């Protein structure tokens, strides 16, 4: 070949075979279904007013109706993960702006709500544990106690998770436990491949974080919020020790039942991990003494936990937002050099976006009046019901709502209406308040129901659909446990159930 021919050959355009775009017919079908549900509701004629027992009418505005449609569309897209869950969250803001449900400034403002920033700060704490080496140290200590049996390792992780939520927010607990459980799972011998053991570890962590968080006021913001509303309506206080008195029996019963459920339906493939005890002993010795970084992380996290705990007993700290407190730890981690800018790239932004969207749809339902309309419609059906049906009906409504919107909001929209109806039925307000708090703390069905659910999902051990499938029976178990406690243990502990109407 002559030189000109060679040059001509090298300058000829190279044609690459075009890769076909991946197409998933099932996902596309659910994408279209969600969109059809939204558009169908959006263009429907106005829905009838909701009437409370006193005859007051609650009008559902066009924006409120559209918010319900968007709420259902997001639920379908999240459950079947037709697009990444964080992108579904972005769609929530986009649809609110495009269809004039709320102004764009409001819809996207919620993406940086303090609750979202609290979740961000909690995730950074987990990252600091990992980077400092504390994660492995704690994981090996746990395994040394639990032994080689996978059933005991699973039970130990549930107990530790639930126990920590008595002292700190369940979001922070989940973010702390997540890397520890990753370190434990790495010793299972299956790499990052999803297994029943992996699913059990991480789904169990999410469930146990919810179960433990109902027991004290330190586990989540919903407890203090409900106590405040209860005092406003009844004039009575819920003391720091009243909550554990009534909630401990349910919280710990659920931890045990979660373990039993996981051992039956997600039974680990291996009964034990042979040689684990010796391997953990060797790995622990390789870590050596605790490093300066580890000590700094412990000091910062303990400081955050103490300040957040003191918020409930020192009035001067009450005005300090918990997001600011936990983000102070983020600042300190970077100031002292525990974390660098490189670690910011490891933040699971898909999970942060998921909760941004959850906050946006929650506030959308609240501000358009859709949430209140749904609460009155549901609770209005119960105004002539027997007291037990009424209490369980309220609990079921809160359970459904808390899987879609913030649990504080679920309490806020249902508790005022239910306390009014309770007077007509002669039901004591205490049982209504505590029953609502129980189910508000355990959204087992959707990832957006609680931050620990979303954090657990980042393990890539389960899909949103699997979480949904296991969440339905666990929610039924929760309602059964609550029903038994309402008619047995709570009266035995002195809780009034019925009063003179």
N, C-alpha and C positions, 0 to 999 in steps of 0.2 A: 504494500500500500504506500503510495507516494505521500510526501509530507502534507501537501494540501488536502489529500483525501483523509489523512489522520486528523487534521485540524477540523475538517468538516464533520467527521464522525463524532469528535468530542464536543462540538458545539450544537449538535442536534438536541432538541428538547427531549427530556426523559419523561416518559409517561408512566405514572404509577397507577396501579389498579385501585380504584376508589373503594374504601372500606364501607360496607353498608352500615347505616346507622342501626344500632340495636333497637329492636321493637319487642315490647312485652305486651301481648294482647290483653292479658288479665289486668295489668296496671293501667293500661289505656282505658279499659272499660270502666274501672273505678274512678279514674280521672274524669271521664265524661259523666259518670253517675253523680259525682259530687257537684260538678258544675251544673248539671241539670236540676239537682235538688235546690241549689242556690237560686238559679234563674226562675225555676217554677214558683218558689215561695216569694221571690222578689216581685214578680208580676201578678201574683194572686190578688184578688180583691181584698179589701180590709177585713181583718179578723174581728170577731165579736169581743166586747169588753169582758174583762174578768171582774167578778163581783166577790167581795169579801163577806164574811158572815154578817157584818153590820150594814150591808147593802151598798157600800162604797164602790164606785166603778173605777176600774183601772183601764185606761184606753191604751191600746197598742198602736204606736205611731208607725208610719211607713218605714221609718229608719229602724224601729224596734223589730218589725217583721223581717226586714232585710238582715238584721243582726242575727236573728234566729236561723235564717237560711245560711248565712256565712258560718255560723257556729256548727251546723250540721255538715256543711261541705268540708270544713277543716277537719272535723272528726273522721269523716270517711277517708280523706287523704292521709291523715296521720295513721289511722289503723292499718291501712293497706300500703302505706309508704309508696304512693304512686310517684312521688318525687321526694328528694331528701327532706327530712322533717323540718330542717331549718328553713328550707325554701318555701315549704307550706306556710311557715310563719310569716315570711316576707309577703306571700300572697294575701294573708289576712290584712296587712296594712294597705297593700295595693288596692284590694277590692273595696275597702272602706272609703278610700279616696276616689276611686273611679266611679263608684255608684252612690256617692254623696251620702254615705251612711254616717260618717263623721269626717270633719276636716282632716286633711293630711297631717297637719301640725299636731293634732291630738292623737291620731291613729299611730303615728310613728314616734311620738313623744314617749308612749308607754314602753317602747323598746329599750329605753334606758331608765325604766322605773327603778327606785331603790331596791325593790325585791330582786330584780334581775342582777343588779350590781352586787347584792348579797350573795347570790349564787356564784357569780364570777369570783368574788373574794373567797368563797368556800372552796372552789376548784383550785385556786392558787395555793391555798393551804395544803391541799392534797399534793400538789406539784412540789411544794417545798419539802414535804415529808419524803417524797421520792428522791429528789435531787440531793438531799442531805444524807440519805442512807437510813433514815429512821424507819421507812417503810419495811425494808427487809428485816431490820432488827426486831420490830414489833411482830412481823409475820412469823419469824422463827420462834419467838417466845410463845406465841399462840399455838404453833404446831407442836412445840415441846410439851405443852399441857394437854392438847387434844389427842396426841398420839397418831397412829397410822390409819385408824379406821376412818373412812370418808364420811360416815354418818356422824361421827363425833366432831370431825373438823367442821362439817356443815352446821351442826348444832352450836358449836363454840362461836362460829362467826355470827350467828343470829343473836346469841346471848350478849356478846360484846357490843354489837351494833345497837341493840335495844337498850342495854345498860348505859351506854354513852349518851343516848338521847335524853336521859333523865337530867343530864348536867349541861348539855349544849344543844344548839339548834340541830334538828335532824338533817338539814342540808349540809351543815359543816361536818356532821358525823359521817354522812355518806361519802363526802369528798375525801375525808380522812381514811375511811375504810376501803375505798375503791382501790387505791394502789396497793394496799396491804393484801387484799384478796387477789389482785393480779399476781403478786409475788407468790402467794400460796398456790394459785392455779398453775403457775409456771412449773411447779414441782410435780404436777399430776402426770406429766409425761406425754401430753398430746399437743404440744405447741400451742398455737392460738386457735386451733380447730374447735368449733363449738361442740360441746358435749353436754350430757345431762348434768354432770357434776358442775360444769361451768355455769349452765343455766340456773341450777339450784343455788349456787353461791351468790350470783348477782341479783337474780329475781328475789331470792330470800333476803338479801341485804336491803333491797328497796322496801319490801313488805315489813321487815323487822324494824326498820327505821320509823315507819309510820306507826306501827303498833307501840313501840316504846315511847314515841313522842307525845302520846295522849296522856301520859301518866303525871307529868309535872308541867308547870308553867314555863319551864326553860326549854322544852322540846320544840316549840313552835309558837309563832305569834298568834295563832288562832285561839289559844287558851286565854291569854289576857284580854283579847278582843271580845270573846264571848262573855267573860266575867264582867267586863265593863258594860256591855249591853244588858246583861242580866240585872246588874245593880240599878241601871237606869230605869228598867221596867218594874222591878220589885222592891228596890230600896235595900236589898240584902247583899252582903259581901260573900264572895267565895274566897276562903283563905288559902294560903299557900299549901296547907296540909289537907284541905278538903278534897282537892283534886286527886292526889294519890290514893286517898282512902277509898274512893269509889271507882277509880280508873285502873288501879294496879291489877285487879283480878281479871279485867278484860284484856288489858295490854299483854300481860304475861301468858294468859290462856291462849291468846292469838299467836304469840311467838312459838309456843309449843305446837299449836295446830298447823302453823305454817311449816314447821319442820316435818311433821307427820305427813302433810300433803306433798311436800317436795320429795320425801323418801318413797312415797307411793307412786306419784305420777312423773317424777323426774329422778328416779332412782339412779345413783351413780353407777357407771359401767364397772367400776372397780370397787370391791368391798373394802379394800385397804390399799395403801401405797407402800409396797414392800421396801424396807430399808430406809424409809423416810426419817425415822427418828435419828438414825446414825448420820444420815445426810445433813439433816438440820443441825445436828451438833457440830459437824465439821464446818458447815457454812457459817454458823454463829461464831466459831473460833476465828475464822478468817476475817470477820468484821473488826475484831480487835476492840479496844476500849472506845467509849463514846467520843465522837469528835466534837470540836468546837462548834461546827455548823449545826450538828444535831442538837446541842445544848441551846444554841441561839433559837432554833425553831421551836423547841419545847417551851422556852421562856416566853417567846412572842405569842404562841398559841394559848398558853395558860393565861397570859395577861388578857387576851381577848375574851376568853371564857369567863374569867373572873369579872371583868367589867360588864359583860352582857348579863351575867348572873345578878350583879348588884343593881342593875336597872330596875328590877322588880321590887327592891327594898329601899333604894335611895332615891327620893323624889328629884333631887338635883340632876340625876342622870336620865330621868324619864324623857327629857326632850331631845336627848342625843339618839339619832337614828342608828339602828343596829347595823345598817349597811355601812355607815361611816366608820363604825368601830371595826368591823371585819376588814374593810378596805385599808384601814390603818396598818393592819398586818401585811397587806400587799406592799404598801410603801416601804415598810421596814425590811421586808425580805430583799427588796432591790437595793435599798440604801446600804445594808450591811453586806451585800454581795452573795447572799444565799442563792438568789436567782439573778439571771442576766436577761438581756433582751432576747436572746436565743430561745429562752423558755416560753416567751409569749407566743411563739409559733406553735407550741405544743398544746395551747389551750384548745379544748374541743368546741370550736365556735358553733358547730352544728347544734350542740346542746344549749349553748347560751342563746342562740337564735330561737330555738324551740320555746324556751321560756319567755323570750321577748314577745313572741306571737301569742302565747298563752295569756300573758298580761294584757296584750292589746285586745284580744277577743273578750276577755273577762270584763275589762272596763267598758268595752263597746256594749255588751249586754246590760251592764249596770247603768251607764249614762243614757242609753236610749229607752230605758224603762222595760226592756224585754225580760230581764231577769226577774224583776218584781212581778210582772204580768204572769210569767210562768209559775212563780211561787204561789201567787194567789189562786191561779187555776188549779194547781195541784192540791194545795191545802184546803181550798174550798170544797173539794170532794170529800174531805174528812170531817167536816164540821158536825155531822150527825153520827159519826162512827163510834163504836165502843172505844174506851180509853186506850186499850192495848193496841188496837188497829191504828188509832190516831198517833200514838207515840212512834210505832214502827213505821207508819207512813211518812212521818216527818223525817225520821232517820234515813229512810230509803231515798227520799227526795234530796236530802243533803248529800248522801252517798253518790247519787247520780250527778248532781251539780258539781261536786268537788272534783270529779274526774275531768271536768271541762274548764272550770274557772278556779281562781284562787280560793283555797278553803276558807279564808277569812271572809271573802265575798259571799260564799255559799252560806256561811253562818249568818252574815249580815242581812241577806235577803229573806231568809227563812225564819230566823228566830223571832223577830218582832211580830210577824203575822201569826206564827204558831203560838206564841205566848198569849196573844189576844184570844185565839180560838180555844186555848186550854182553859181559860176562865169559864167559858160557856159549858165546857164538858166536865168541869170539876177536876181537872188534871193538875197536879202540883207543878209549878214552873221548874223546880229542880230537875225532875225526870226528863222534861223536854230539853232543857239546856244540856245536861250530861249526855243524853242519847244523841243529840246533834253533834256534840264534840267528838264522840266515839267515831261516828262514820265520817266526819269531816277529816279525821286524821289518817284514814286508811283508803285512799283512792287506788285500788289495786288494778284498775282496768286499762287506763290510758297513761301513756308516758307523761303527758302534760299535767296529770293530776297532782304531782309532787316532784320536787327537784330530785330526791333520791331515785325516783323511777328513771328520769332522764340520765342521771349520772351512771346508773347501772347499765343502761342501754349502750353507753360508750364502750363497754367491754366487747361488743360485737358477738356476744354469746347467744343472743336471742333477737328475734324480729319484733316489731310492734304488734304483729298479728299473734305471735306466740304469747306475748305479755297479756294481750287482750283475752285470749282463750283461757289462760290460767287465772286471770283476774275475775272472770265471771263466777266460777265455783267458789273462789276465795271470798268474794263479796257476799255470796249466799251464806257461807259459813259464818262470816262476821255478823250478819243479821240474825242468824240462829243463836249465836253466842250472846249477842245483845239482848235478844228476846228472853233467853233463860235468865240472864242476870237481872233484867228489869223486874221479873216476877219472883225472884228468889233472893239473890245476894243483896241487892240494893235495899229492899225493905228490911232485911236482917241487919244491915249496917246502920239503919235508922233513917234512910231517905224516905220522905213522904211521897206517896204516889198519887193519892186522891185527896182532894180538899172539897169543902162545901162550895158549890158554884154560886 
